[in-house]
Amino acid sequence: MGKEVLEYVIEKTNDLINAASCSSEAKEAAQAWLDAVGTAEEAEETRKYLVELEADIIPIDGLIAFAESEHGAEVFGAESAKDVAAHAREIKAAGAVYCDCPACAAAEAILEKKDMLLAE
């Protein structure tokens, strides 16, 4: 992987870690990957990190379904859940595939570099 790609993924990984919407599992995987960069464990941690990101990133239809659910109303609050669902429908109509919260946006940016990250 080139230096520019590595620097980009490190930047997006820090964005992910700092995102309030990031799961604890993704934060742990991100930190483990950062700690492994430049070591013999880097390739293995890269694979683990990408698996975690793929598991955590929320497809736009999943976000819509969650926001419109009873549990979504509990998490976001009834009015906010309606706003989240409406926003998700808008970005889906504009072509979004995933949720655009800071954590999902960072995960999507990193996953776009997946092939380069796995190239050895």
C-alpha positions, -999 to +999 in steps of 0.1 A: +000+000+000+013+034-009+022+061+016-007+083+005-032+055+010-018+047+044-020+084+055-055+087+042-067+055+061-049+066+093-068+100+090-101+083+084-094+058+112-089+087+136-121+103+124-138+069+131-124+067+166-135+102+174-170+098+160-197+097+188-216+072+166-188+047+165-193+014+182-169+002+209-159-028+188-150-006+158-130+017+180-111-012+195-104-027+160-094+008+147-070+013+176-056-022+172-050-015+135-033+018+142-011+001+168-001-026+143+008-003+114+044-009+105+047-041+125+045-078+117+009-078+128-003-052+104-017-076+077-037-096+103-050-065+120-059-050+087-081-080+079-097-079+113-103-042+110-120-045+076-142-073+088-153-051+117-160-021+095-181-043+071-201-056+101-207-021+116-214+001+086-252+006+083-268+002+049-292+030+041-322+007+041-312-006+075-310+029+088-345+038+075-359+006+089-343+012+123-353+049+125-389+039+117-390+012+143-401+013+179-365+008+190-354+036+167-379+059+184-365+049+218-329+055+207-334+088+188-366+101+204-398+100+185-394+133+166-357+128+159-364+093+146-387+108+120-361+133+111-334+106+108-357+085+086-366+115+064-329+124+060-320+088+052-347+087+025-333+119+010-297+107+009-309+074-005-327+092-033-295+110-040-276+077-043-263+070-008-257+034-001-248+038+036-257+059+066-239+092+065-232+096+103-195+103+110-187+067+119-203+052+088-188+079+066-153+071+079-159+034+075-172+038+040-141+059+031-118+032+046-136+004+029-132+021-005-095+015+000-100-022+010-082-036-021-052-014-016-051-022+021-051-059+015-025-058-014+008-071-002 
